[in-house]
């Protein structure tokens, strides 16, 4: 769980050689609870993907920086830059985007 802006930036920097998928969630978000186990499964499927989770009620500064207003929201980051954003709990779409962006660049 990423709990601050500093931790977020460290996580992205530490994993800049991989596709970073950041999952913005909240404890009260039903769709987030439904997709969370699938996110973990997908992270294990793709060796060049690393997933981080941000609870917007804990790390509201990170949510504000990334202008997150709906949950779940996923950001796909390569070399520190956002390459894609997905809103919603569509597991098939999420898997497709992970596959698309995890390829070497």
JOSULJO-V981753 format. One record per residue. N is the residue number from 0. SS is DSSP state (h for helix, s for strand, l for the rest). PHI is phi in radians with two decimals (NA if undefined). D_FIRST is the distance of its C-alpha to the first C-alpha in Angstrom with 1 decimal. Layout:
n:ss:phi:d_first
N:SS:PHI:D_FIRST
N:SS:PHI:D_FIRST
//
This chain:
n:ss:phi:d_first
0:l:NA:0.0
1:s:-1.58:3.8
2:l:-1.99:6.2
3:l:-2.74:9.5
4:h:-1.06:11.9
5:h:-1.08:12.6
6:h:-1.12:9.3
7:h:-1.08:9.4
8:h:-1.13:13.0
9:h:-1.12:12.6
10:h:-1.05:10.3
11:h:-1.13:13.0
12:h:-1.12:15.8
13:h:-1.07:14.9
14:l:-1.96:15.0
15:l:-1.16:17.8
16:l:-1.51:20.1
17:l:-2.21:18.1
18:s:-1.41:17.3
19:s:-1.73:13.7
20:s:-1.96:12.7
21:s:-1.85:10.1
22:s:-1.81:9.7
23:s:-1.56:10.1
24:s:-2.45:10.4
25:l:-2.64:11.6
26:l:-1.08:12.4
27:l:-1.55:16.0
28:l:-1.58:16.0
29:h:-1.05:18.1
30:h:-1.04:18.0
31:h:-1.11:14.2
32:h:-1.12:14.5
33:h:-1.22:17.3
34:h:-1.57:15.8
35:h:-0.92:12.3
36:h:-1.10:14.3
37:h:-1.21:16.2
38:h:-1.07:13.4
39:h:-1.09:12.6
40:h:-1.07:16.4
41:h:-1.14:16.9
42:h:-1.04:14.5
43:h:-1.28:16.8
44:h:-1.24:19.8
45:l:-1.98:19.4
46:l:-1.16:19.5
47:l:-1.71:19.3
48:s:-2.09:16.1
49:s:-2.17:12.6
50:s:-1.92:9.8
51:s:-2.20:6.5
52:s:-2.07:5.0
53:s:-2.14:5.9
54:s:-1.48:7.4
55:l:-1.15:10.7
56:l:-1.40:11.9
57:l:-1.64:9.5
58:l:-2.01:9.5
59:h:-1.13:13.0
60:h:-1.17:14.2
61:h:-1.22:12.1
62:h:-1.06:13.3
63:h:-1.17:16.7
64:h:-1.05:16.9
65:l:-1.66:16.4
66:l:0.97:18.6
67:l:-1.45:16.6
68:l:-2.19:18.9
69:l:-2.27:18.4
70:l:-2.22:15.8
71:l:-1.34:14.8
72:s:-2.19:15.0
73:s:-2.13:14.3
74:s:-1.96:15.1
75:s:-1.90:16.6
76:s:-2.19:16.9
77:s:-2.15:19.5
78:l:0.89:20.6
79:l:1.47:18.5
80:s:-1.95:20.4
81:s:-1.22:19.5
82:s:-1.95:21.7
83:s:-2.86:20.9
84:s:-2.43:19.3
85:s:-2.34:19.3
86:s:-2.02:19.2
87:l:2.09:19.5
88:l:-1.88:18.8
89:l:-1.59:21.4
90:h:-1.10:20.3
91:h:-1.14:23.4
92:h:-1.13:23.0
93:h:-1.06:19.4
94:h:-1.06:20.7
95:h:-1.08:23.6
96:h:-1.22:21.7
97:h:-1.08:19.6
98:h:-1.07:23.1
99:h:-1.03:24.7
100:h:-1.62:22.4
101:h:-1.38:21.5
102:l:-1.10:25.1
103:l:-0.98:26.2
104:l:-2.23:26.9
//
